[in-house]
């Protein structure tokens, strides 16, 4: 192999490495936040549609509610498609692959992501109320 080819391959490899690092640390977190905000919106719309059909919100923790929204209900109606990115292994998840919490109190459900750090109850949690900030 000629010396020029080796230098070109090394330079191209370094450029790809630098681009990967930039994408991972500068663009991926914003993508995950915006994508998770969209997932929250999809789940809340599905829960609202279920309430319109049944008159009450679905009950249960994450896995139970995921099954209900996937069609395990008295009408066998699917509110979220089986192949959706919203649900994996019968759990509603965010783009960090962590389970979401669904709290139904008062007149509306609230879907909460623990955010990038994976801890609920701190400043990086995502909900529909704060998702327009992302």
Secondary structure, DSSP 8 states (H G I E B T S, - for coil): --HHHHHHHHHHHHHHHHHHHHIIIIIHHHHHHHHHHHHHHHHHHHHHHHHHHHSS---SSHHHHHHHHTT-STT---SS-TT-TTEETTEEB-TTS-B-EEEEETTEEEEEB-TTTT-TTSTT-B-TTTGGG-
